[in-house]
Amino acid sequence: MSSITIEASVYNLGDMELAKRIFAIPDTLVVAIGPPACIRILYFRALECGQLSKLKLIPISALDYTFGDYLEKIKGVVEAALRKACHQGIILYVSCPDLLCQTDFDRMVQELDNPQQIPVEIFKRGPMEKRKTSPSQRLDKIAAKIADFVKTRPLVLSKNEAVCELPPLAADYTGVLSLFPDDPAVCPFLMTGSGCANCPSSIDKLNHNPFIFSRFDDLQAVYGGTNDIGEAITKHFQIHHQTKESELFLSIGTPLTFMTGMNDHSLQTGDLFEMTGVIDTNGFQTAEEGVAKALLKIAKVTLKQVENRKKRINLIGYNPFLFGKRQHFHEIETCLTSLGYTVNFLGYESLDSFKTAAEAELNLVFSRHGLSLAKWMAEMFAIPYHFAMPIGLDGYNQWLKAVGALLKTAIPESYYVNNEPQPFPNIRVLLLGENEILDQLETAISNDFGIPTIRASKITDQELSQMTVTHIIADPLYQNRINMMSYQFIPMPYPSLSGNTYIELEYQYMGQTGYAYLKRFFVNEVTA
């Protein structure tokens, strides 16, 4: 048995060479199966290769794995693809959890309604399979089988007009890895066979926050080698790092460790760290949920009672997977600091700053995922909190009034913004997607501009053509799914969905800057 190793994260999309090869197989559909966290990376590899039409994603939930009845769902998807007659081969791209569960894909393939005998091949991926034969060797055999079928039984194919559905949202463990960027006092460790490190090392790397991760195989996962992992971490730091600066060690779970019970065991890292926290993420929840879970757990370990309050305000609920770059809060931060308060973005400044959060006079919550921490701090330290997003001029004014009341501070009239809604009688806006910013924009656009809005989480070209819509607000990733040429598109990136692909775009949503951003599109000051 090979030994468990510990590695440092390096920015890359993983095995792009293998991705290029699998998507280069002619007229072949790749069906990716597994936990949302495991198949997300494949979407962006297909996007990079320009091959979204050759990918189908089937996310399997934690409940699916619990009940074990998801093969029928997969079978239905594969049979539907076979009936379309667009492909001369189908590859089932299977990830680590199904390898450990010994999911019987072979029997499912044998039972498929497949009258033309189109090859349906199983490509087992990840560290749980790499011990046996190399991925490239296994892919070569699959490609050869499909090529032989094409030679002997060429089919007349229908045109493939399908485009892969949007990817699952970034995983909970990825959210945890975004905390305390650039702070050597925190050492984030991702407990994984290795594959789970791909997304946070690449597409979901939203700030500069290096981490370490484990690399082990199927035998070590089955035996649950947490003691070996602890020894490997100790050895890694003895060889590569000085740990004098590191106070907090965060052990972060993944689908593999969740399903094998490894999340339930503390790692033995000796006295390397002053504090150790086990974050029981599982890859089946979102990055925003992971951030909330981790911050509450860290707060319970680090925050202490204080005798005196300071002119300080904690911003709770900010995370880059919902809000993007911190610069979007510049208007809010400037307003609060001009009132004489120090502003602390909880979890996105230093650990030392986080440990003094109980000194604050007020907690301002900007996302529902910050409520659990705010409520706990209200109970433990009697710090009041206010939950609102100051989106839109009306929303900003209401938020400012509430903040002043809670701080018992008179807010100068010059801070408020007067606005008379301009008439935009011929505009109708579709808000496409699901997140808290779009929820607030639905109200803000109506209040600030008098423009009616429509909400949809997903939509087809046909459904869109039947709507009376002039503008679409969405993450730009939606442009890969539907034709928006006839509409004014207003980019509103949602990094939980699109990762860092569009995070550098010049877009706004908060307060006056958000209002000005939207107004430019409504008065035709920008082109589509």
C-alpha positions as CSV (number, residue, x, y, z in Angstrom):
1,M,0.0,0.0,0.0
2,S,1.4,3.4,-0.9
3,S,1.8,6.0,1.8
4,I,-0.5,9.0,2.3
5,T,1.0,12.3,1.2
6,I,0.3,15.9,1.8
7,E,0.5,18.5,-0.9
8,A,0.2,22.3,-1.3
9,S,-2.5,23.6,-3.7
10,V,-1.4,24.9,-7.1
11,Y,-3.6,26.8,-9.4
12,N,-4.7,24.6,-12.3
13,L,-7.9,23.0,-13.8
14,G,-6.6,19.5,-13.1
15,D,-6.1,17.0,-15.9
16,M,-6.9,19.1,-18.9
17,E,-5.0,16.8,-21.2
18,L,-7.3,13.9,-20.3
19,A,-10.3,16.2,-20.7
20,K,-9.2,17.2,-24.2
21,R,-8.9,13.6,-25.1
22,I,-12.2,12.5,-23.8
23,F,-14.1,15.3,-25.5
24,A,-12.2,14.7,-28.8
25,I,-13.7,11.3,-29.2
26,P,-16.1,11.9,-32.2
27,D,-19.9,11.9,-31.7
28,T,-19.6,10.7,-28.1
29,L,-21.6,12.0,-25.1
30,V,-19.9,12.1,-21.7
31,V,-22.3,11.6,-18.8
32,A,-20.8,12.7,-15.5
33,I,-22.2,11.0,-12.4
34,G,-21.5,11.8,-8.8
35,P,-21.9,14.3,-5.9
36,P,-22.3,17.9,-7.2
37,A,-18.8,18.7,-5.9
38,C,-17.2,15.9,-7.9
39,I,-18.8,16.7,-11.3
40,R,-18.7,20.5,-11.2
41,I,-15.1,20.7,-12.5
42,L,-15.9,18.7,-15.6
43,Y,-18.3,21.5,-16.8
44,F,-15.5,24.0,-16.8
45,R,-13.1,21.6,-18.5
46,A,-15.7,21.1,-21.2
47,L,-16.2,24.9,-21.4
48,E,-12.5,25.3,-21.8
49,C,-12.5,22.7,-24.6
50,G,-15.5,24.3,-26.3
51,Q,-17.4,21.0,-25.9
52,L,-20.5,21.7,-23.7
53,S,-22.7,20.0,-26.3
54,K,-20.9,16.7,-25.5
55,L,-21.4,16.7,-21.7
56,K,-24.4,15.7,-19.5
57,L,-24.3,16.2,-15.7
58,I,-26.2,14.0,-13.3
59,P,-25.7,15.2,-9.7
60,I,-26.4,12.6,-7.1
61,S,-27.6,13.9,-3.7
62,A,-26.7,12.6,-0.3
63,L,-30.2,11.2,0.0
64,D,-29.7,9.4,-3.3
65,Y,-26.7,7.7,-1.9
66,T,-28.5,6.9,1.4
67,F,-31.4,5.1,-0.4
68,G,-29.3,3.7,-3.2
69,D,-32.1,4.0,-5.8
70,Y,-30.5,6.5,-8.2
71,L,-29.5,4.0,-10.9
72,E,-33.0,4.2,-12.4
73,K,-32.6,7.9,-12.8
74,I,-29.3,7.5,-14.5
75,K,-30.7,4.7,-16.7
76,G,-33.6,7.0,-17.8
77,V,-31.1,9.8,-18.8
78,V,-28.9,7.4,-20.8
79,E,-31.8,5.8,-22.6
80,A,-33.2,9.3,-23.5
81,A,-29.8,10.1,-25.0
82,L,-29.8,6.8,-27.0
83,R,-33.2,7.5,-28.4
84,K,-32.1,10.9,-29.7
85,A,-29.6,9.1,-32.0
86,C,-27.1,11.9,-31.8
87,H,-24.2,9.9,-30.6
88,Q,-22.2,6.8,-31.6
89,G,-20.9,6.3,-28.1
90,I,-21.7,7.2,-24.5
91,I,-19.2,7.4,-21.7
92,L,-20.3,7.2,-18.1
93,Y,-17.8,9.3,-16.2
94,V,-18.0,7.8,-12.6
95,S,-16.4,9.4,-9.5
96,C,-14.9,8.2,-6.3
97,P,-18.1,7.7,-4.1
98,D,-19.6,5.3,-6.6
99,L,-16.4,3.3,-6.8
100,L,-16.4,2.9,-3.0
101,C,-20.1,2.1,-3.0
102,Q,-19.5,-0.5,-5.7
103,T,-22.5,0.9,-7.7
104,D,-23.4,-1.7,-10.3
105,F,-23.2,0.3,-13.5
106,D,-22.3,-2.8,-15.4
107,R,-25.7,-4.4,-14.7
108,M,-27.5,-1.1,-15.5
109,V,-25.7,-0.9,-18.9
110,Q,-26.7,-4.5,-19.7
111,E,-30.3,-3.7,-19.0
112,L,-30.5,-0.5,-21.2
113,D,-33.0,-0.3,-24.0
114,N,-30.3,0.0,-26.7
115,P,-31.5,-1.6,-29.9
116,Q,-28.7,-0.2,-32.0
117,Q,-26.1,-1.5,-29.5
118,I,-24.4,1.8,-29.3
119,P,-21.4,1.4,-27.0
120,V,-22.0,2.6,-23.4
121,E,-18.7,2.5,-21.6
122,I,-17.9,3.1,-17.9
123,F,-14.9,5.4,-17.3
124,K,-13.9,5.2,-13.6
125,R,-12.0,8.3,-12.5
126,G,-10.3,9.7,-9.5
127,P,-7.7,8.6,-6.9
128,M,-9.9,5.6,-5.9
129,E,-9.2,4.0,-9.3
130,K,-5.8,5.3,-10.2
131,R,-4.0,2.7,-8.1
132,K,-5.2,0.0,-10.6
133,T,-4.5,1.3,-14.1
134,S,-3.7,4.8,-15.4
135,P,-6.7,6.9,-16.6
136,S,-5.1,7.3,-20.0
137,Q,-4.9,3.6,-20.5
138,R,-8.5,3.1,-19.6
139,L,-9.6,5.9,-21.9
140,D,-7.6,4.4,-24.8
141,K,-9.5,1.2,-24.5
142,I,-12.9,3.0,-24.4
143,A,-12.0,5.1,-27.4
144,A,-10.9,2.0,-29.3
145,K,-14.2,0.3,-28.7
146,I,-16.2,3.3,-29.9
147,A,-13.9,3.6,-33.0
148,D,-14.5,-0.1,-33.8
149,F,-18.2,0.3,-33.5
150,V,-18.2,3.3,-35.9
151,K,-16.2,1.3,-38.5
152,T,-18.5,-1.8,-38.4
153,R,-21.9,-0.1,-37.8
154,P,-21.8,3.5,-38.9
155,L,-25.0,5.3,-37.9
156,V,-26.9,8.2,-39.5
157,L,-26.9,10.6,-36.7
158,S,-29.4,13.3,-35.8
159,K,-28.1,16.8,-35.3
160,N,-27.1,17.3,-31.6
161,E,-28.5,20.6,-30.5
162,A,-28.3,19.9,-26.7
163,V,-26.1,22.1,-24.5
164,C,-25.0,20.9,-21.1
165,E,-27.0,22.2,-18.2
166,L,-25.4,24.7,-15.9
167,P,-23.0,23.3,-13.3
168,P,-23.8,22.6,-9.6
169,L,-23.0,25.4,-7.3
170,A,-19.5,25.5,-5.6
171,A,-19.2,23.1,-2.7
172,D,-19.3,23.8,1.0
173,Y,-15.7,22.8,1.5
174,T,-14.7,25.3,-1.2
175,G,-16.4,28.0,0.8
176,V,-14.4,27.2,3.9
177,L,-11.2,27.3,2.0
178,S,-11.9,31.0,1.1
179,L,-11.8,32.1,4.7
180,F,-9.0,34.2,6.3
181,P,-7.2,34.9,3.0
182,D,-3.5,35.4,3.2
183,D,-3.4,34.8,6.9
184,P,-0.6,32.5,8.0
185,A,-2.2,32.1,11.4
186,V,-4.8,29.8,9.7
187,C,-3.9,26.5,8.1
188,P,-6.7,25.1,6.0
189,F,-6.4,21.3,5.3
190,L,-8.7,19.6,2.8
191,M,-9.1,15.9,3.6
192,T,-9.5,14.2,0.2
193,G,-8.2,11.5,-2.0
194,S,-6.9,14.4,-4.1
195,G,-9.6,15.1,-6.7
196,C,-11.7,17.4,-4.5
197,A,-8.8,19.9,-4.5
198,N,-9.4,20.6,-8.2
199,C,-12.2,23.2,-8.0
200,P,-10.8,25.3,-5.1
201,S,-7.4,25.2,-6.8
202,S,-8.8,26.6,-10.0
203,I,-12.3,27.8,-11.0
204,D,-13.5,28.4,-7.4
205,K,-10.3,30.1,-6.2
206,L,-11.8,33.5,-5.6
207,N,-9.0,35.0,-3.4
208,H,-5.4,34.3,-2.6
209,N,-5.7,31.6,0.0
210,P,-3.4,28.6,-0.4
211,F,-4.2,25.3,1.4
212,I,-2.9,21.8,1.8
213,F,-4.6,18.6,0.9
214,S,-4.1,14.9,1.3
215,R,-3.6,12.3,-1.5
216,F,-4.7,8.7,-0.8
217,D,-6.2,5.7,-2.6
218,D,-9.2,3.4,-2.3
219,L,-7.6,1.0,0.2
220,Q,-6.6,3.8,2.6
221,A,-10.1,5.3,2.3
222,V,-11.7,2.0,3.2
223,Y,-9.4,1.5,6.2
224,G,-10.0,5.1,7.3
225,G,-6.4,6.0,7.8
226,T,-6.9,9.2,9.8
227,N,-3.9,8.4,12.0
228,D,-1.7,8.0,8.9
229,I,-3.0,11.4,7.7
230,G,-2.1,13.0,11.0
231,E,1.4,11.6,10.7
232,A,1.7,12.8,7.1
233,I,0.7,16.3,8.1
234,T,3.3,16.4,10.9
235,K,5.9,15.2,8.5
236,H,4.9,17.7,5.8
237,F,5.3,20.6,8.2
238,Q,8.5,19.3,9.6
239,I,10.0,19.2,6.1
240,H,8.3,22.2,4.4
241,H,7.0,24.7,6.9
242,Q,7.6,26.5,10.1
243,T,4.4,26.3,12.2
244,K,5.2,29.1,14.6
245,E,2.8,31.5,12.9
246,S,0.0,28.9,12.6
247,E,-2.6,29.1,15.4
248,L,-5.6,27.5,13.9
249,F,-5.7,24.2,11.9
250,L,-8.9,23.6,10.0
251,S,-9.6,20.0,8.9
252,I,-12.2,20.2,6.1
253,G,-14.3,17.3,5.0
254,T,-15.3,16.2,1.4
255,P,-17.7,13.7,-0.1
256,L,-15.2,10.9,0.2
257,T,-14.4,11.4,3.9
258,F,-18.1,12.0,4.7
259,M,-19.2,8.7,3.1
260,T,-16.4,6.7,4.7
261,G,-16.8,8.2,8.2
262,M,-13.4,9.8,8.2
263,N,-15.0,13.2,9.1
264,D,-15.9,11.8,12.5
265,H,-12.3,11.4,13.6
266,S,-10.0,14.1,14.8
267,L,-6.5,14.2,13.2
268,Q,-3.6,13.6,15.5
269,T,-1.3,16.5,14.6
270,G,0.7,16.6,17.9
271,D,1.3,20.1,19.3
272,L,1.8,21.8,15.9
273,F,-1.2,24.1,16.4
274,E,-2.7,26.0,19.2
275,M,-6.3,25.3,18.1
276,T,-7.7,22.6,15.8
277,G,-11.2,22.7,14.2
278,V,-13.0,19.9,12.4
279,I,-15.4,21.4,9.8
280,D,-17.7,18.5,8.8
281,T,-18.4,19.7,5.3
282,N,-19.5,16.9,2.9
283,G,-19.6,18.3,-0.7
284,F,-23.4,18.1,-0.9
285,Q,-24.1,21.6,0.3
286,T,-23.1,25.0,-1.2
287,A,-20.1,27.2,-0.6
288,E,-22.3,29.8,1.2
289,E,-23.5,27.1,3.6
290,G,-20.0,25.9,4.2
291,V,-18.8,29.5,5.1
292,A,-21.7,29.9,7.6
293,K,-21.0,26.5,9.2
294,A,-17.3,27.2,9.6
295,L,-17.6,30.7,11.0
296,L,-20.0,29.7,13.6
297,K,-17.8,26.8,14.7
298,I,-14.7,29.0,14.7
299,A,-16.5,31.7,16.7
300,K,-17.5,29.2,19.4
301,V,-13.9,28.3,19.8
302,T,-12.2,31.7,19.6
303,L,-14.7,34.5,20.8
304,K,-14.5,35.5,24.5
305,Q,-16.6,37.9,26.7
306,V,-15.3,41.5,26.8
307,E,-15.9,44.2,29.3
308,N,-15.9,47.2,27.0
309,R,-17.5,47.8,23.6
310,K,-15.5,49.7,20.9
311,K,-16.7,51.8,18.0
312,R,-16.7,48.8,15.8
313,I,-19.1,47.1,13.4
314,N,-18.9,43.5,12.2
315,L,-20.1,42.7,8.7
316,I,-21.5,39.2,8.8
317,G,-22.6,37.1,5.8
318,Y,-20.2,38.6,3.3
319,N,-18.6,35.8,1.2
320,P,-17.1,36.0,-2.3
321,F,-19.3,33.2,-3.6
322,L,-22.4,35.4,-3.3
323,F,-21.0,38.9,-3.4
324,G,-17.9,38.6,-5.5
325,K,-15.0,41.0,-4.7
326,R,-15.0,43.0,-1.5
327,Q,-14.8,46.2,-3.5
328,H,-18.6,45.9,-4.0
329,F,-18.9,46.9,-0.4
330,H,-16.8,50.0,-0.8
331,E,-19.8,52.4,-0.6
332,I,-21.1,50.7,2.6
333,E,-17.6,50.6,4.2
334,T,-17.0,54.3,3.4
335,C,-20.3,55.3,4.9
336,L,-19.7,53.4,8.2
337,T,-16.1,54.5,8.6
338,S,-17.2,58.2,8.0
339,L,-19.5,57.7,11.0
340,G,-16.4,56.9,13.1
341,Y,-16.6,53.1,13.2
342,T,-14.1,50.5,12.4
343,V,-15.5,47.9,10.0
344,N,-14.6,44.2,10.3
345,F,-15.5,41.7,7.5
346,L,-15.9,38.6,9.7
347,G,-13.9,35.7,8.3
348,Y,-12.3,37.7,5.5
349,E,-9.7,39.6,7.5
350,S,-7.2,38.2,9.9
351,L,-7.8,35.6,12.6
352,D,-6.7,38.2,15.2
353,S,-9.4,40.6,13.9
354,F,-12.0,37.8,14.1
355,K,-11.1,37.0,17.7
356,T,-12.0,40.5,18.8
357,A,-15.4,40.5,17.1
358,A,-17.2,40.5,20.5
359,E,-16.0,44.0,21.1
360,A,-18.4,45.4,18.4
361,E,-21.4,47.6,19.0
362,L,-23.4,46.1,16.1
363,N,-23.5,43.2,13.7
364,L,-24.7,44.0,10.2
365,V,-25.9,40.9,8.4
366,F,-25.9,40.9,4.6
367,S,-26.9,37.3,3.8
368,R,-29.3,34.8,5.4
369,H,-26.2,32.5,5.8
370,G,-24.9,35.0,8.3
371,L,-27.9,34.9,10.6
372,S,-26.8,31.8,12.6
373,L,-23.6,33.5,13.7
374,A,-25.4,36.9,14.4
375,K,-28.1,35.2,16.5
376,W,-25.4,33.3,18.5
377,M,-23.4,36.5,19.1
378,A,-26.6,38.3,20.2
379,E,-27.3,35.5,22.7
380,M,-23.7,35.2,24.0
381,F,-22.5,38.8,23.9
382,A,-25.8,40.8,23.7
383,I,-24.6,42.4,20.4
384,P,-27.7,43.6,18.4
385,Y,-27.9,42.7,14.7
386,H,-29.7,44.0,11.6
387,F,-30.3,41.8,8.6
388,A,-30.7,43.7,5.2
389,M,-29.0,44.1,1.9
390,P,-28.8,47.8,1.0
391,I,-29.6,47.1,-2.7
392,G,-31.3,49.9,-4.6
393,L,-31.7,53.5,-3.5
394,D,-34.8,52.8,-1.5
395,G,-33.2,49.8,0.1
396,Y,-30.1,51.8,0.9
397,N,-32.0,54.6,2.6
398,Q,-34.0,52.1,4.7
399,W,-30.8,50.3,5.7
400,L,-29.1,53.6,6.7
401,K,-32.1,54.6,8.8
402,A,-32.1,51.3,10.6
403,V,-28.3,51.4,11.3
404,G,-28.6,54.9,12.7
405,A,-31.4,53.8,15.1
406,L,-29.4,50.8,16.3
407,L,-26.3,52.8,16.8
408,K,-28.3,55.7,18.4
409,T,-26.5,57.9,16.0
410,A,-27.9,60.8,13.9
411,I,-27.2,60.1,10.3
412,P,-26.6,63.3,8.3
413,E,-29.3,64.1,5.8
414,S,-26.6,64.3,3.1
415,Y,-26.0,60.5,3.4
416,Y,-29.6,59.7,2.2
417,V,-30.3,59.7,-1.5
418,N,-33.4,61.2,-3.0
419,N,-34.8,59.6,-6.1
420,E,-37.9,60.1,-8.2
421,P,-38.6,57.0,-10.3
422,Q,-38.2,57.8,-14.0
423,P,-40.8,56.4,-16.4
424,F,-39.5,53.4,-18.4
425,P,-42.9,52.3,-19.9
426,N,-41.4,49.9,-22.5
427,I,-39.0,48.0,-20.3
428,R,-39.6,44.6,-18.7
429,V,-36.8,42.8,-16.9
430,L,-36.2,39.0,-16.5
431,L,-34.2,38.1,-13.4
432,L,-32.7,34.7,-14.3
433,G,-31.3,32.5,-11.6
434,E,-31.6,31.9,-7.9
435,N,-29.6,33.9,-5.2
436,E,-30.2,36.6,-2.6
437,I,-28.9,39.5,-4.7
438,L,-31.5,38.7,-7.4
439,D,-34.2,38.5,-4.7
440,Q,-33.3,42.0,-3.6
441,L,-33.1,43.4,-7.2
442,E,-36.6,42.2,-7.8
443,T,-37.9,44.7,-5.3
444,A,-35.3,47.4,-6.0
445,I,-35.9,47.6,-9.7
446,S,-39.6,48.1,-9.1
447,N,-39.1,50.7,-6.4
448,D,-36.3,52.7,-8.0
449,F,-37.3,52.5,-11.7
450,G,-41.0,51.5,-11.7
451,I,-40.1,48.6,-14.0
452,P,-41.9,45.3,-13.8
453,T,-39.8,42.2,-13.4
454,I,-40.2,38.4,-14.0
455,R,-38.3,35.7,-12.1
456,A,-37.1,32.4,-13.4
457,S,-34.6,29.9,-12.2
458,K,-34.1,28.3,-15.6
459,I,-35.7,28.8,-19.0
460,T,-35.6,27.6,-22.6
461,D,-35.3,29.6,-25.8
462,Q,-38.9,28.8,-26.6
463,E,-40.2,29.9,-23.2
464,L,-38.1,33.1,-23.5
465,S,-39.5,33.9,-27.0
466,Q,-43.0,33.8,-25.5
467,M,-42.2,36.4,-22.9
468,T,-42.5,40.2,-23.2
469,V,-39.0,40.9,-22.0
470,T,-36.5,43.6,-23.0
471,H,-33.6,43.1,-20.5
472,I,-32.2,40.0,-18.8
473,I,-30.2,40.1,-15.6
474,A,-28.2,36.9,-15.0
475,D,-24.8,35.4,-14.5
476,P,-23.1,35.4,-17.9
477,L,-22.8,31.6,-17.8
478,Y,-26.5,31.5,-18.8
479,Q,-25.4,32.8,-22.2
480,N,-24.1,29.3,-22.9
481,R,-27.6,27.9,-22.4
482,I,-30.0,30.3,-24.2
483,N,-29.9,32.7,-27.1
484,M,-29.9,36.3,-25.7
485,M,-29.2,38.2,-29.0
486,S,-32.6,39.8,-29.0
487,Y,-32.4,41.2,-25.5
488,Q,-30.3,43.6,-23.6
489,F,-28.1,41.5,-21.3
490,I,-27.1,42.9,-17.9
491,P,-24.3,40.9,-16.3
492,M,-24.7,40.0,-12.7
493,P,-22.1,37.3,-11.9
494,Y,-22.9,34.7,-9.2
495,P,-19.5,33.2,-8.3
496,S,-21.1,30.2,-6.6
497,L,-22.3,29.3,-10.1
498,S,-19.6,30.6,-12.4
499,G,-16.6,30.6,-10.1
500,N,-13.9,33.2,-10.9
501,T,-14.8,33.2,-14.7
502,Y,-16.6,36.6,-14.5
503,I,-15.6,37.9,-11.1
504,E,-13.4,40.7,-12.6
505,L,-16.3,42.2,-14.6
506,E,-17.2,45.8,-13.9
507,Y,-20.6,45.2,-12.4
508,Q,-22.4,46.7,-9.3
509,Y,-25.5,46.0,-7.2
510,M,-25.1,47.8,-3.9
511,G,-26.6,51.2,-3.1
512,Q,-26.0,54.2,-5.4
513,T,-23.3,52.4,-7.5
514,G,-25.7,49.6,-8.1
515,Y,-28.5,52.0,-9.1
516,A,-26.1,53.8,-11.5
517,Y,-25.0,50.5,-13.0
518,L,-28.6,49.4,-13.8
519,K,-29.6,52.8,-15.0
520,R,-26.9,52.8,-17.7
521,F,-28.6,49.8,-19.3
522,F,-32.2,51.1,-18.9
523,V,-31.4,54.4,-20.7
524,N,-29.4,52.7,-23.4
525,E,-26.0,54.1,-22.4
526,V,-24.4,50.6,-23.0
527,T,-24.7,48.3,-26.0
528,A,-25.8,44.7,-25.8
